[in-house]
Amino acid sequence: KDSKLLLFFLYLHEKPPKATKQKVTKEPKPNKLRPLKATGEKLHQAVTKPPKGKARVKLTAPPNQVHQPASILTRVVTRGQFQKVPESLTLMAGNTLELRCRGRSVRWRFPAYLKDEDEGRLRCVIKHFERHSQLLVVNSRATDTGEYSCWSFQCRDSECQDGEDRMGKAFIFFTGQELFVPTEDYYEVVQLRTNHPTLLPCQVTSPLAKVTLHREFPPEEVAVDGIDISYDVKRGFVIHRPRPSYAGSLFCMASLAGMRQISTKYMLIYVNYPSSAPKPTVSASATTVRAGENFNVTCTVFGEPEVAVDFTWEYPGQQIGRPPYIRECTDLARRGGQVQQESESILYIDEARAIDEGLYTCSAMNLQGTTTISTRVQVLPATPAPGGARSG
């Protein structure tokens, strides 16, 4: 026991060995991108160059993540603050609209009412700068509702051409006390063509307005099923299948927040519009006649019923002012199991002369176009009378 205490006492009083100086080397700075540790740090991948002789692998984004070209149209919200213009934008009437379009050579398209001068109102102002163009609308109104678009040109030296994917557009509503864009006419005449959709352009100033279509007499609401008739908030009502029953006086009615208004009244006139230009045929009663004889040239068109066809003639006798004698008629005829309209124009030539020889041209015209067709007539000298006196 005493020996253990002696050893412990000697251990406490023993001097520690002298420390030797060691060269201190600075620890290298860690890379900014470090491998993942178990402490939950974010994953960082060190970018290293591939060794020589090995091909590089180019990473490509998935198709749905491919970068799309940015729109060149922006709106100035406040000084120095810009906003990408959405496809549809609603502003209060009276506000100032400032749009900017990027490009060195820019063109604008905007509602037609902005082109008209109005006393007491600043016009639409367009300014061009080196790298963009500015469109400014002050004291906006409901009539300014519509599509605003711009496009730029790619210019090299003095030549400019349309740039691809360099167009921006937006439909802007200016809402206020007017639910419909005002027009100057109380009535507007619209043709219902059998082969073409018909637009009733009752344009609202708010996309939230509920719009219905009505007949003036007898007073009733017209059904909108999306097939025969559809509604587009940016255009109005579209009649895809015009019928005679749609003819008459129609108007649109809009309601929003307890307010109700009606649009301009549209007088719809049904027109059996032809599907194609006329296809006339022309024939002469005789291709060769003697001087002094009578003949006629007939131009015929078979087409759709109730489609008007107009005829015009060109003939040799016009050179000396010979008056035309023309008779026109229209009748229904059955051809190939179908009922067609036969339109006919007949040009009469009395007592043919040498000047009447030549080309007879008929032009048939309808709403789709004009078709021209010709035939030639030869005039021979008159036959000498039998038993005529002999000279000698």
ZIRA-V521500 format. One line per field, one symbol per residue. burial: b if it has 24 or more other ideal C-beta (glycine too) atoms within 12 Angstrom, else e. A space follows every 10 residues. Layout:
burial = ???
This chain:
burial = eeeeeeeeee eeeeeeeeee eeeeeeeeee eeeeeeeeee eeeeeeeeee eeeeeeeeee eeeeeeeeee bbbbbeeeee eeeebeeebb bebeeebbbb bbbebbbbbb bebbeeeeee eeebebeeee ebbbbbbebb bbbbbbbbbb bbbeeeeeee eebeebbbbb bbbbbbebbb bbeeeeebeb bbbbeebbbb bbbbbbbebe bbbbbeeeee ebebeeeebe bebbebbbbb ebeeebbbbb bbbbebeeee bbbbbbbbee bbbbeebbbb ebebeeeebe eeeebbbbbb bbbbeebebb bebebbbeee eeebeeebee eeeeeeeeeb bbbbbbbbbe ebbeebbbbb bbbbbbbbee bebebebebe eeeeeeeeee ee
